[in-house]
Amino acid sequence: MNGMSDVRLALHSQELEAGQERAMTAPTNSRWGLFWHRRHTRKALLDLTCEQLRDVGLTAEQARHEGLKPFWRD
């Protein structure tokens, strides 16, 4: 365990779910929807722990490189 309490884990999961709902309602076929989606997912990459990054197959360096890209870049 990384020291997060059950309450903090629950709040974090609610924040992630809210972000996913917004991402799903944003029209990704529009330019702004795509920009918002990139911004949100790249920001989320920066918040992942080493264990979570390992689960998705990324190193911390790869996540930092992708997470710090501007939203308008592929």
Phi, psi and omega in degrees: 000142183266016176091003179278133178285165178301323180294314179296321178297318179295317179295319179296319180294325177294320178296317179296318179297319179297319178294322178293322178297317178296320180295324181285331181274339178287129181289104183287351176280348175269157180299315181291325177297318178294317178300315181297317180298315178298315181300313183295313183289325178291323176295320179296324178301323182290340182266355183284146177279170178300321179294318179294320178296320178298321179298324180267000174082030179239150171271166178297323179295317178297317180295318179295317180300313180289319183293334182267359177293144174295150185295339183275355179261144174289000000 
